[in-house]
Amino acid sequence: MEELLELLKDVRDDVDFETTDNLIDGKILSSFDIIQIISVIDEEYDVAVPATEIIPVNFNSARAIYDMIQRLK
């Protein structure tokens, strides 16, 4: 999880990924940010995120992103 938090900070260093749980619902992340995060997941974790997984619930928090990665491994 710590590694993911560091990677997310590289995408958006102005967001507190440790405590924010409304990244999508609160319109904190843009669609471009999501594309960058998906690219990071693919590169760093060798996990392809299928289109069916690109839904708000999977990207609303760092924990949700981490859980999705674990599920897709």
C-alpha positions as CSV (number, residue, x, y, z in Angstrom):
1,M,0.0,0.0,0.0
2,E,2.8,2.4,0.8
3,E,4.3,1.9,-2.7
4,L,1.0,2.7,-4.2
5,L,0.6,5.9,-2.2
6,E,4.0,7.0,-3.5
7,L,3.0,6.2,-7.1
8,L,-0.2,8.1,-6.7
9,K,1.6,11.1,-5.3
10,D,3.7,11.1,-8.5
11,V,0.5,11.4,-10.5
12,R,-1.0,14.2,-8.2
13,D,1.2,15.5,-5.5
14,D,-1.6,18.0,-4.4
15,V,-4.0,15.2,-3.2
16,D,-3.9,13.5,0.2
17,F,-4.4,9.9,-1.0
18,E,-4.0,8.5,2.5
19,T,-7.2,10.0,3.8
20,T,-9.4,11.1,0.9
21,D,-12.2,8.7,0.0
22,N,-14.1,10.7,-2.6
23,L,-11.5,11.1,-5.3
24,I,-14.1,10.5,-8.1
25,D,-17.3,11.5,-6.3
26,G,-15.7,14.7,-5.1
27,K,-14.3,15.4,-8.6
28,I,-10.8,15.6,-7.3
29,L,-9.4,13.3,-10.0
30,S,-9.9,14.0,-13.7
31,S,-10.3,11.5,-16.4
32,F,-6.7,12.2,-17.4
33,D,-5.6,11.4,-13.8
34,I,-7.4,8.1,-14.0
35,I,-5.7,7.2,-17.3
36,Q,-2.3,8.0,-15.7
37,I,-3.1,5.9,-12.7
38,I,-4.2,3.0,-14.9
39,S,-0.9,3.3,-16.8
40,V,1.1,3.3,-13.5
41,I,-0.8,0.2,-12.3
42,D,0.1,-1.5,-15.6
43,E,3.7,-0.5,-15.5
44,E,4.5,-1.0,-11.8
45,Y,2.2,-4.0,-10.9
46,D,2.0,-5.6,-14.4
47,V,-1.8,-5.6,-14.0
48,A,-4.1,-4.7,-16.9
49,V,-7.2,-2.8,-15.8
50,P,-10.1,-3.9,-18.0
51,A,-12.7,-1.3,-19.0
52,T,-15.3,-3.0,-16.8
53,E,-13.2,-2.1,-13.8
54,I,-12.9,1.6,-14.6
55,I,-15.8,2.6,-12.3
56,P,-15.9,5.2,-9.6
57,V,-16.0,2.7,-6.7
58,N,-12.6,1.4,-7.8
59,F,-11.0,4.8,-7.9
60,N,-12.6,6.7,-5.0
61,S,-9.7,6.1,-2.6
62,A,-6.2,4.7,-2.6
63,R,-7.5,1.7,-0.6
64,A,-10.1,1.0,-3.4
65,I,-7.4,1.2,-6.0
66,Y,-5.1,-1.1,-4.0
67,D,-8.0,-3.6,-3.5
68,M,-8.7,-3.6,-7.2
69,I,-5.0,-4.3,-8.0
70,Q,-5.0,-7.2,-5.5
71,R,-8.2,-8.6,-7.0
72,L,-6.8,-8.3,-10.6
73,K,-3.5,-9.9,-9.9
